[in-house]
Amino acid sequence: MHDVATLAGVSIKTVSRAINGEPRVAPATVAKVERAVAALGFERNDLARSLRPGHRTHTLGVIVEDLDNPFFPALIEGVDLVAQEHGYLMINASTHAESERERKLVTALLRRRVDGLMLVPSPSSDHRYIAHADGRVPIVFIDRPGRHMQADSVVVDNAGGARQAVAHLLARGHRRIAFVGDGGSVESAKARLASYRRAMASGAGELDDALIAACYGLLRDGEAAHGDAAVRALLKLPKSRRPSAVLTASSPATIGALHALRGREDAVALVGFDDLEIGELMGITVVRTNPLELGKVAAELLLERIDGRTDRPQHVVVKTELVPRGSGEVAP
């Protein structure tokens, strides 16, 4: 900047004002500064500028759980569409559902002075550490609320989606409907399981814990292999207790169920939570959750906070849609 000032014959302060578009600089002076900038190949150091107190970096941090799960890349795409529209850059990372990794990633992004954070929280995290690190940075939790921290959250209608799926299967005559999903520590999975139980109890279904207990402990990290093992275990039950339909509570569980059901002579109905790229091609009935919309809503809410919105934290629920394609319409 000193070299630009010398070549243009003005002060360093005038160069700063001209580069930043301040109105008190004469057009002729701005032109001289621009010619000097072009001649010297000067580039503004945005990182240095971001170190000023109160200065925006126009970057957003997005931390999700697992990029192998197609739900999260779609969510990130939704965030990125809104970020680009408003002139923001996006930095994204994944926690692998590990609370310590989450803490390190959040701390790293705060040190890089992002203007706001969007976070899919790890199951066991206590998010008071974020407020202690830098309570001034707005945060929006996605897919599940944070723990021990008041902040905006944008989630899927987990209860409504599970209720839709059970009602759909009951309407087609199924009474023994299994639930395959990690019902242990993740809030979204717990909500889906609780809604499944309520829908079965209030409808005409046979609520049998054996159709749920066979799934616990098998879906560690949401891997498809554990979904495969869970469904195979269910289908080994005595014929009178065997499920005629399966509700899978995540896309990895759905993929696992497809492996387990492949080639069987006795058809088993299947409804999956979250859509799959091959869902339409393979005729898989799903509860579509629209992660793209989830990301867009979260990003818009975060940008409002960055721009000064100060009302109470919002809890936004994005509706689901049941999409019948064949697998969920199989008769018992």
PyMOL commands that set and color helices and strands:
alter all, ss='L'
color gray80, all
select helices_A, chain A and resi 2-8+12-19+27-40+46-50+71-85+99-111+128-134+158-171+187-202+210-213+220-222+224-235+239-241+251-261+279-282+291-306+327-329
alter helices_A, ss='H'
color red, helices_A
select strands_A, chain A and resi 59-64+89-94+116-119+139-142+152-156+177-180+245-248+269-273+285-288+315-318+321-323
alter strands_A, ss='S'
color yellow, strands_A
deselect
rebuild
show_as cartoon
